[in-house]
Amino acid sequence: MASKDQAAFPNVSHAEIEYPIPLLQQGLELIDTPGLNDTEARNQLVFNFLQDCHAVLFVMDATQPCTLDERRYLQNTLKDRGITIFFLINAWDKVRSNLINLDDSEALVSAEARLREVFQTHLADYCPNQYEQRVFEVSGLQALRSQLQNDPEVLTQSGVPAFLDHLFEFLSKNRIQSELDYALHKAQMTHKQVWAAVSRWLPLLNEDLDLLKQKLASVQFDFEQLQSIRDDFQTKIRQTRDREAQATADSFKTYILNLETTFDADFVAAQPDLDFLEFLDKNNRAMFYTSFKRAFERYMNDRLAAWEFIANTNSRLKL
């Protein structure tokens, strides 16, 4: 079995799927990239695709609005790159289903307003002056149901047609402009980088060569000392890392092995409130297994939390 960071198909870069739908018949290609927090190699693959794409469809979850990983990805990968981004906020129908009273229209309006405020706060910078044309509240589940049930009304309620209308408009009217804007953005970024590099070197052209050599010689000793200090710190960091890792592993091993002697007393607080004789009744057996599993999970979580507290306390004492 492949490890977490090992590719399942190391010799396969991508797979192509063709299907005759109107969206693709216009010459459009959809690229489904890996999600967030994938391997570094796949993250780099996604970044390479971004260099040549016309637009990005960034799918988010209405029940988990603007997670930290999503904000970091937008900030580090997509911001200020001149790429058009469409944000699809999926599972919008779950906003209602998560209400205590499904028929409370005021609570629904309030919940949706809070969600929209959160998304607009974090996404407005990526679609300036075009927020309504770039951010869409959709329900993929409703769209699928509409296809299976052939129900156009449910499809409209899913929000997908509104998104597709704006996407088609972008592809038919704004794609060329988007390409020009992207090319202009890349040219401006290149100009900025080149000018910054040239600006750093221009003052040196006015310096006397012998004077520059003297300046370099005067700081050579300081640089050598800094390199020595750096090497010493790196060595100490590695030694501390190895020592603390071994101490943590030994502490965890000792703690787990000692659970055998304290299990009977520790598990009393977590065990399910069930009569063991109920286990003999086959109708109650499944319920017993489920309750016992949950009780054991609570016990393990409590024990791990206790070990974490002990480990953190010992770490602070060392400091």
N, C-alpha and C positions, 0 to 999 in steps of 0.2 A: 504493500500500500504506500502511495506517495505521501511524503511529509507535507506539512501545511504550506511551506514555502517552495515546494517543488511542483513544477508544472505537471498536470496530468498528461498532457500531450506535448512534450518538449519539442517535437519536430513539426508541429502544426502552428502556423502563425495566425491563421484565421479560417473561417468557413464561409462560403458564399451560398446564399439561398435565393432563388429566383421565384417570383410569383406574379401572375398577371393582375395587378390591381392598378386603378387609375393613378394613384399617387406615384407609383414607380414607373408607369408608362411615360411620364413626363421627363424621364432621364434622372430622376432623383434616386439617390442611394442612401439607405438607412444603415447606420453602423451601430450595433449594440455593443457597447464597451463594458468592461468589468466595472463593478461598483466601487464604492469608496473602501479604503483600508484593505486593498488587495496587495499582492506582492509588489515589490519595487519594480520588477520587470514589466508587470502588467500596467502599473501606473505610468511607466515611461511609454508603453505602447499607446495608452490613451492620449498622452501628451502629444505623441507624434501624429495621431489622427487629427488632433485639434488644429494642427498647422494648416490643414488643407480643407477643413469643413466650412460650409457656409453658415451653419447655425447649429446650436446645441439645444437638445431637449433635455432639460434637467428635471427629473421626476422626484418629487418630494411627497411626504406623507402628512396629511392633515392632522393625524392623531399624534404626530411627533414633530411639531413645527420647528423648522430651522435648528437642527441639532448642531452640536459643536463641530462634528466632523464635516457636516455640510458647509458650515460657515468657513471653516478652515480651507476646504477644497475650493470654494468660490474665491476666497481671498488669495490663495497661493497659486491657483491654476488658471482661473478664468478672468480675474479682474484686470482691467486695463490692457486687454489683448485685442480689442476691436472686433470681437466675435459676437454675433447676435445670439441671444439666449432666450429660449422659450421655457418658462417654468410651468410644469404641470403639477398642481397640488392634488394628488390622488386621494381617494377615500373620503371625499368631502361629505358623502352621504352618512358617514359614521359620526359626524358632528351631532346629528339628530339622535342616532341610535345610542349615543353615550349619555344622553340626558336622562335624568331620573324620571321625569314625566315627558313621554314622547309627544304629548299633545300640547305642551307648554310653548306656545309660539313666541312669547316674550323671551323666555330663556334661550330659545334657539337663535333668535335675532341677536341677543347679547353675546352668546357663545361664538357665533360666526363673526360678529364685529371684532371681538377680541383676537380671534385668529387672523383676520384680515390685517389688523393693526400690527401683529407680530411679523407676518410675512412682508408687509409693505416696509416696515422698519429695516429689515435685513436685505430686501431684494430691490428696492427702488434704485439704488446706485447702479445696478447692472442693466437697467432699462430706463434711462432718464427720458422723461417726457413721453414715454410709451408704455407705462405700466399696464394699462388696461389692454393693450394689444400684445403683451408679452407674458402675462401671468394669468393662468386659467385654473378655475376650480372644477375638477372633473371627478368622475367615478368610473373607473375601469370596470367594476363589477356590474354596474347598471348598463354600461355600453355592451358588455358581453351578453347580459340577459336580453337586451333589446334585439340583438342579432339572433339569439336562439329562439326568441318568441315572436320575432318579426313585428316588433312594437315600436313604431317611429316616435311615439310620445315619450317612451322611456329613454330612447336614444337622445332626444332633445334635452331631457332632464339630466342626463349624464354630463352635459357640458362639453362632450367631445366634438359635436358639430361646430360649436363656436370656435373652438381651438383650430379645427381643420380649416375653417373659412379664413382665419387670419394667416394660417400657415400657407394656404394656396395663394393668398394675396401677396404674401412675402415672396413666394417662389416666382410668381408671375410678374410682379411689379418692382420688387425691391431687391431681388437677388443680385442683379448686376451692380446696383448701387452699393450693396453690402460688400461685394468683392472689391469695388473701388475704395470704399472706406477702409476695408481691411488692408489693402495694399498701401494706402496712404498712411495708415497707422504704423505699419511695419517700416515704411520709409522714414517716418518721423522718429520712431524709436532708434533706427539705425543712425540717423543723423545726430540724435542726441548723444548716443554712446560714442560715436566717432569724435564729435566735438568735445566731449568731456575728456577723452583720451588725449586729443591734440592739445587741449587747454592745459593739461597737466605738464606736458613736455615743452610747450612754447617758452616758458620763462627760463628753461635750462639753456636755450640757444644763446641767450645773452650772457651766460656765465663763462668765465675763462676756464679752459680745460684744466690747467694746472691747479686752479683754485678748487674745481670740482673734485679732482683727485685728492687734494688735501682734506676736503670735507669727508670724503669716503674713508680715507685712512683714519681720520679722527674718531669715527664712530665704529670702526671695525671691531675694536676691542669690546665695546659695549654690546654689539650684536653677538659676539662669541659668548659673552657672559649670559645674555638672555637665552641663547640656545642651550647653554648648560643648565640654566634654571628650568627651562622648559622640559628638558630630558629628565631632570630629577623629579619634577612634578608628575610627569607621565609614568615614571617608574613607581612612585608612591601611590598614584591612583590605581594602577594595576594591582599592586600588592594589597591595597586596602580592599579593592573589589573582590579579589580572590579570597582574602581572609574573611570578609563579611559574608560572602556567598557560602563558604564552607561552614561558617558558624550558624547561618540561617538554616542550612540543610541539616546540620547536626541537631539543632534545636527542634526542628520539625520532626525529625526521625525519632528523637527521644520522647517527644510529647505524644506522638501517635502510638508508639510502643507502650507507653504508660497507660493509655486508655483501656487496655485490657484489664488492668487491676481496678479501675474506677468505673467501668461500664455499668455495672449493676446499679450503683448509686446514682450515676449521672443520668441514666436513661429513664429513671422513674419520673422525672419532671417532664419528659417529652413523650412518653408512651401514650398510646391512644386509650381513651376511656371506654374499653370494650371488654365484654366478658369472653374469656378465651373459649368457653363452651360454645359460643356462637360460631366459632371456627368450624365446629363439627357439622353445622347446618350448611349444606351446599348453597342455599339461597343467600346466605350472609357471608359466604367465603370471599367473594369478590370485594365486598365492602370492607371486610377485615384486612385483606391484602392492601387495599388502597389506603386505609387509615394507618396501617403499620408502616407503609412506605413513606407517607408524609411525616409520620412521627420520627422515623429514622433520619429523614432529611433535615428536620428541625434540630435533632440531636447533633448531627454532623455540622450544621451551620453554627450552632452554639459553640461547639468545641473549636471549630476553626476560628471563630471570632475571639474566643478566649486565648487561643495561641497567638493570634495577631496582636492582641493587647499586650500579652507578655513579651513578645518579640519587640514591639515598639517601645515598651518601657525599658527593656534592656538596652536597646539602641540609644535611647535618650540618656540613660545613665552613663554609657560609654562616652558620649559627647561631653 
